[in-house]
Amino acid sequence: MEKSNIAKGKERKEVFTTSSGIPIKRIYTPEDVADLDYNRDLGPSGEDPYTRGIYPTMYRGKLWTIRQFGGLNAAEATNDRYKLMYQMGVTGFAIAIDDASLIGFDPDSPEAEGEVGVGGVSVFSLKDMEDMFDGLPIDKISTAVIQAINTTCPHTAMYLALAENRGIDLRDVDGTTEGDPCSFGGCSDLKANPAPVRQLMRLCGDLVEWCAINAPKWHPVSFTSYNYREAGVNAYQEIGGLVASAVDLIEEVLSRDRGLTVDDFVPHYTFHLASHNDFFEEIAKMRAARRMWCKIMTERYDAKDPRTKMLRFHVQTSGSTLTYQQPINNAIRVAYQSLAAALGGVQSLHACSYDEALCIPTEEAVTLSIRTQQILQNESNVTNTIDPLAGSYYVESLTNEVEKRAMDFFHQIEDHGGWTKALELGWLRQQTEKEAIKYEEEIRTGKRRIVGVNCFQMEEDPSKITYFRPDPEIYKKQKARAEKLKEERDNDKVEETLNELRDADDSGENVMPAMMKAVKAYATLEEMTDVTVRRHFASGTKSIFSHLSRMIE
Amino acid sequence: MERKIRVLTAKLGFDMHNRGMSVVNRALRDGGTEVVYIGNQFPEGIAETALQEDVDVIGISSLNSASSLELMERVMGIIKKKHLEDKLVIFGGIVLPDDVPKLKEMGVNEYFPPGSNVDSIVSYIKENVPQ
């Protein structure tokens, strides 16, 4: 059949498109990039508009950081895992925190039953942070504190307090807080799961403001388009949203009029993108994102500091592309996605593990992820030169198209009043769902082929993998740990610091100084988020769930 | 006119991965059932709502293999206590392959792993809903 196609000059499909639906030609020629102006559109790496990379030397100077996202059971087990990873050459960590802590509940809370140790490590006080990093040189590594929006400030304060208690100057602590309140609404249905979005933006703004002055190497926010990409949006919507959300937080901080300019705090922004299946589209996306950010920071904000205009980013390979069926195949998906990130000029990378569609990764699976990155860094030689795909008729043309569509999406968000407003209106959620449904429809009809899922299926998978299972006693153990902590600490001091936190929260002052004191007094996550988050729910209840949100059609 | 099949759908506990749920909700509506989606709920909230809303089917989703079995045990315990065994209970999301028999033993009628064709979920409901 295909042989006769060749004879007749026929093609396998009527239309070829990228994963996001951008039509792709049979072949690209100089005509497709006739308007490309090297200095204006590309330029050398490390220079405006940073399309080719943010640093002049890129991987010839420093390889991207291997930053694996990990956390399991309680602090001690995670400490063992981190030490193992450190021995294997990992210098960047990202703490995967369990669901109970992410929402802001202590293990001794009734809401936490069944949720402790789920999806990550239980971290509810400074004590957990101390145990988790025991024996690890936090002045030599960089850590991303990956939490959900409810716990942005307290979890970051725990890590920074740990550093201070070890005698490290906060000005030297390197790492990232990921609690991007903006990423939440794109993934979550605010009708079903309401959240005090404005208060969450304010807390994130507080952290940005406080770090700009007190912890200048710390990245207080990492805008996480990864989350809504995973929830459904396509490649160009991902970066359109990324820029819109970062712009919204700039507006939040500037609106306070406390003397900060964009060049004071935007250099500390970082970004967290996905690397999905469409190899060239992902590379084009990363290049387009850098150029787009530089343009907006220059044109709209008149940024002077080059670092304000540099889009520095972490990439996580796309978890939603991993399949439950034939899980070993996921290792290959991850390798291609990692290569795309490398060619896209990433600063740090998490390579997913092949078992992540099933469970928290096992030690074997994590080892393979780390080695995947090390093989890429040490054997493939893709690190020899910068942005090797520049000048490709196809890649340049696709970079332009992705940027154009991303800019359109950005303007649509602005037309809805900016990211936060578009989120509150439910518009972003609608866009996310629409794309997720379209994607699924393509899989259902076979237009989009997924090996092992809608083609090349197997009744029985010949390769057996082992599964990670959390400690079955984790809930009991952590509950006891919480009770013990609350007995042993100085409870008067806790009360005093929590009152101070409440006053700061009420007055509109920055909450971080009081939060640092509360954390050092071993106030718990739930005690602190009761003050800074749960008091702000419209219903005034402690429940994170709306009573009932009916959506009957 | 014939009464539409009523399906209660929920995300289990704190699991915030709701992409699959959105897709399934749409497929169920397109397939002619009436969907009552209640977002994230604790097991007690799910069972309570099933009773109040007089649904025929309870569809629960979670992507956390670490908590899905334990929380589903709580759901099924309440369903038995409240005599809701006539409802068809289906679970979508991640349960480790080795644990699927356990899910069935506790009374869950069917399990749909990631990658399931959404049409198969709709047709399963239509064929198996109690008359």
Boltz contact constraints between the chains, C-beta under 6 A:
constraints:
  - contact:
      token1: [A, 99]
      token2: [B, 14]
      max_distance: 6.0
  - contact:
      token1: [A, 103]
      token2: [B, 14]
      max_distance: 6.0
  - contact:
      token1: [A, 114]
      token2: [B, 67]
      max_distance: 6.0
  - contact:
      token1: [A, 114]
      token2: [B, 70]
      max_distance: 6.0
  - contact:
      token1: [A, 114]
      token2: [B, 71]
      max_distance: 6.0
  - contact:
      token1: [A, 115]
      token2: [B, 13]
      max_distance: 6.0
  - contact:
      token1: [A, 115]
      token2: [B, 14]
      max_distance: 6.0
  - contact:
      token1: [A, 118]
      token2: [B, 64]
      max_distance: 6.0
  - contact:
      token1: [A, 118]
      token2: [B, 66]
      max_distance: 6.0
  - contact:
      token1: [A, 118]
      token2: [B, 67]
      max_distance: 6.0
  - contact:
      token1: [A, 119]
      token2: [B, 64]
      max_distance: 6.0
  - contact:
      token1: [A, 192]
      token2: [B, 39]
      max_distance: 6.0
  - contact:
      token1: [A, 193]
      token2: [B, 39]
      max_distance: 6.0
  - contact:
      token1: [A, 193]
      token2: [B, 40]
      max_distance: 6.0
  - contact:
      token1: [A, 231]
      token2: [B, 19]
      max_distance: 6.0
  - contact:
      token1: [A, 232]
      token2: [B, 19]
      max_distance: 6.0
  - contact:
      token1: [A, 323]
      token2: [B, 115]
      max_distance: 6.0
  - contact:
      token1: [A, 324]
      token2: [B, 113]
      max_distance: 6.0
  - contact:
      token1: [A, 324]
      token2: [B, 114]
      max_distance: 6.0
  - contact:
      token1: [A, 324]
      token2: [B, 115]
      max_distance: 6.0
  - contact:
      token1: [A, 325]
      token2: [B, 115]
      max_distance: 6.0
  - contact:
      token1: [A, 359]
      token2: [B, 65]
      max_distance: 6.0
  - contact:
      token1: [A, 433]
      token2: [B, 22]
      max_distance: 6.0
  - contact:
      token1: [A, 436]
      token2: [B, 19]
      max_distance: 6.0
  - contact:
      token1: [A, 436]
      token2: [B, 22]
      max_distance: 6.0
  - contact:
      token1: [A, 436]
      token2: [B, 23]
      max_distance: 6.0
  - contact:
      token1: [A, 437]
      token2: [B, 23]
      max_distance: 6.0
  - contact:
      token1: [A, 437]
      token2: [B, 26]
      max_distance: 6.0
  - contact:
      token1: [A, 440]
      token2: [B, 23]
      max_distance: 6.0
  - contact:
      token1: [A, 453]
      token2: [B, 115]
      max_distance: 6.0
  - contact:
      token1: [A, 467]
      token2: [B, 96]
      max_distance: 6.0
  - contact:
      token1: [A, 470]
      token2: [B, 66]
      max_distance: 6.0
  - contact:
      token1: [A, 545]
      token2: [B, 40]
      max_distance: 6.0
  - contact:
      token1: [A, 545]
      token2: [B, 41]
      max_distance: 6.0
  - contact:
      token1: [A, 548]
      token2: [B, 38]
      max_distance: 6.0
  - contact:
      token1: [A, 549]
      token2: [B, 39]
      max_distance: 6.0
  - contact:
      token1: [A, 551]
      token2: [B, 37]
      max_distance: 6.0
  - contact:
      token1: [A, 552]
      token2: [B, 36]
      max_distance: 6.0
  - contact:
      token1: [A, 553]
      token2: [B, 29]
      max_distance: 6.0
